[in-house]
Amino acid sequence: MKELYIKQKVFSLSEKFTVKDQDEKDVYYVEGSFMKVPKTFTIMNQDRDEVALITKKVLSFLPTFFVEVNGEEVVTIKKELSFLKAKYSIDAEGIEVEGSWMDMNFKVLHQGRVVGEVGKEWFSWGDSYRVQILEEEMETVILALVIAIDCVKADQANNTATF
């Protein structure tokens, strides 16, 4: 089992942060596209090679986010039409999310097997998450999914704040 920790910098205009391992070493770098359309987040490995890309769809009625891993689209997160509470769906071949993903407390399943677990770290400044990787070959997909869900949450918070 491998553990990764995502701690975003509060008030970061550049939208850059790192993902650390259990030894507090930087293992991934995440960079958001500041003031660009479409909005993207690039996930890079230690050599600064792109391993995943998250893109917010432009000009859509409801927010939609696409997640690519190694150049292949693997996950789509869409906001569904609802009037009382925001609802989102995750569309990914063989990948499911169980639990409260809007509270960042969930399990990631691949073909029915738990391959990762995510938990929000409390008592920390800013958003901080612990990501347990149970199947190493799914590491990049799980990491990209967690960051994409965080993007959805941030988008939702920004849209709520404007009303």
CORUR-V889789 format. One record per residue. N is the residue number from 0. RES is the residue in one small letter. PHI is phi in radians with two decimals (* if undefined). PSI is psi in whole degrees, 0 to 359 (999 if undefined). OMEGA is omega in whole degrees, 0 to 359 (none if undefined). Layout:
BEGIN
[[N	RES	PHI	PSI	OMEGA] [N	RES	PHI	PSI	OMEGA]]
END
This chain:
BEGIN
[[0	m	*	140	180] [1	k	-2.13	143	177] [2	e	-2.04	136	175] [3	l	-2.11	150	180] [4	y	-2.22	128	179] [5	i	-1.96	120	177] [6	k	-2.27	111	179] [7	q	-1.44	147	178] [8	k	-1.39	127	178] [9	v	-1.24	139	178] [10	f	1.11	31	180] [11	s	-1.54	113	179] [12	l	-1.27	331	182] [13	s	-1.39	347	180] [14	e	0.98	49	177] [15	k	-2.05	139	174] [16	f	-2.73	168	181] [17	t	-2.02	160	173] [18	v	-1.99	127	184] [19	k	-1.91	157	174] [20	d	-1.62	184	184] [21	q	-1.15	344	177] [22	d	-1.66	10	179] [23	e	1.12	28	175] [24	k	-1.66	141	177] [25	d	-1.20	124	179] [26	v	-2.03	337	176] [27	y	-2.43	152	176] [28	y	-2.14	135	181] [29	v	-2.13	129	179] [30	e	-2.25	128	176] [31	g	-1.61	154	177] [32	s	-1.49	107	183] [33	f	-1.40	121	177] [34	m	1.07	35	177] [35	k	-2.12	154	177] [36	v	-2.16	128	0] [37	p	-1.33	157	177] [38	k	-1.22	128	180] [39	t	-2.35	157	170] [40	f	-2.24	126	179] [41	t	-1.82	130	177] [42	i	-1.88	125	182] [43	m	-2.12	151	178] [44	n	-1.44	189	183] [45	q	-1.09	333	179] [46	d	-1.52	6	181] [47	r	1.16	26	173] [48	d	-1.54	136	179] [49	e	-1.17	128	177] [50	v	-2.00	340	179] [51	a	-2.71	155	180] [52	l	-2.45	132	177] [53	i	-1.99	128	183] [54	t	-2.25	132	174] [55	k	-1.57	127	181] [56	k	-1.12	137	180] [57	v	-1.60	148	175] [58	l	0.96	50	174] [59	s	-2.09	149	181] [60	f	-1.07	316	178] [61	l	-2.06	141	182] [62	p	-0.98	137	178] [63	t	-2.40	135	180] [64	f	-2.12	136	178] [65	f	-1.93	138	178] [66	v	-2.06	122	176] [67	e	-1.94	136	175] [68	v	-2.16	123	183] [69	n	0.91	41	176] [70	g	1.44	358	180] [71	e	-1.94	133	177] [72	e	-1.26	122	184] [73	v	-2.04	336	183] [74	v	-2.49	141	171] [75	t	-2.20	131	177] [76	i	-2.03	123	183] [77	k	-2.18	142	172] [78	k	-1.42	135	179] [79	e	-1.74	154	180] [80	l	-1.24	117	175] [81	s	-2.64	154	186] [82	f	-1.81	336	184] [83	l	-1.68	315	186] [84	k	-2.48	143	180] [85	a	-1.09	132	178] [86	k	-2.22	140	179] [87	y	-2.28	153	175] [88	s	-2.15	146	177] [89	i	-1.95	122	180] [90	d	-2.00	113	180] [91	a	-2.68	135	181] [92	e	-1.16	115	176] [93	g	1.33	0	181] [94	i	-1.95	132	177] [95	e	-2.26	156	176] [96	v	-2.14	124	179] [97	e	-2.03	135	179] [98	g	2.03	195	183] [99	s	-1.68	89	183] [100	w	-1.29	339	175] [101	m	-1.29	340	174] [102	d	-1.70	4	180] [103	m	1.00	45	177] [104	n	-2.43	90	187] [105	f	-2.70	169	175] [106	k	-1.97	146	175] [107	v	-1.87	126	179] [108	l	-1.97	142	174] [109	h	-2.17	116	183] [110	q	0.91	43	175] [111	g	1.52	350	180] [112	r	-1.75	139	175] [113	v	-1.26	122	181] [114	v	-1.99	348	180] [115	g	-2.87	156	177] [116	e	-2.35	141	182] [117	v	-2.19	137	177] [118	g	-2.47	137	177] [119	k	-1.33	135	177] [120	e	-1.53	124	179] [121	w	-1.57	166	179] [122	f	1.08	39	176] [123	s	-2.28	153	180] [124	w	-1.43	116	183] [125	g	1.55	178	179] [126	d	-1.36	129	179] [127	s	-2.44	132	184] [128	y	-2.27	145	173] [129	r	-1.82	127	182] [130	v	-2.09	115	177] [131	q	-1.67	126	180] [132	i	-1.79	114	182] [133	l	-1.64	337	176] [134	e	-2.26	110	189] [135	e	-1.02	328	181] [136	e	-1.19	346	179] [137	m	-1.71	4	187] [138	e	-0.95	310	183] [139	t	-1.15	319	180] [140	v	-1.12	315	180] [141	i	-1.11	313	180] [142	l	-1.06	314	180] [143	a	-1.10	321	178] [144	l	-1.11	316	180] [145	v	-1.08	315	181] [146	i	-1.17	322	177] [147	a	-1.11	318	178] [148	i	-1.10	321	177] [149	d	-1.12	323	176] [150	c	-1.10	317	178] [151	v	-1.05	315	179] [152	k	-1.08	317	180] [153	a	-1.13	319	178] [154	d	-1.08	317	178] [155	q	-1.08	316	180] [156	a	-1.14	320	179] [157	n	-1.16	321	179] [158	n	-1.23	325	178] [159	t	-1.20	323	182] [160	a	-1.19	338	183] [161	t	-1.48	352	180] [162	f	-1.68	999	none]]
END
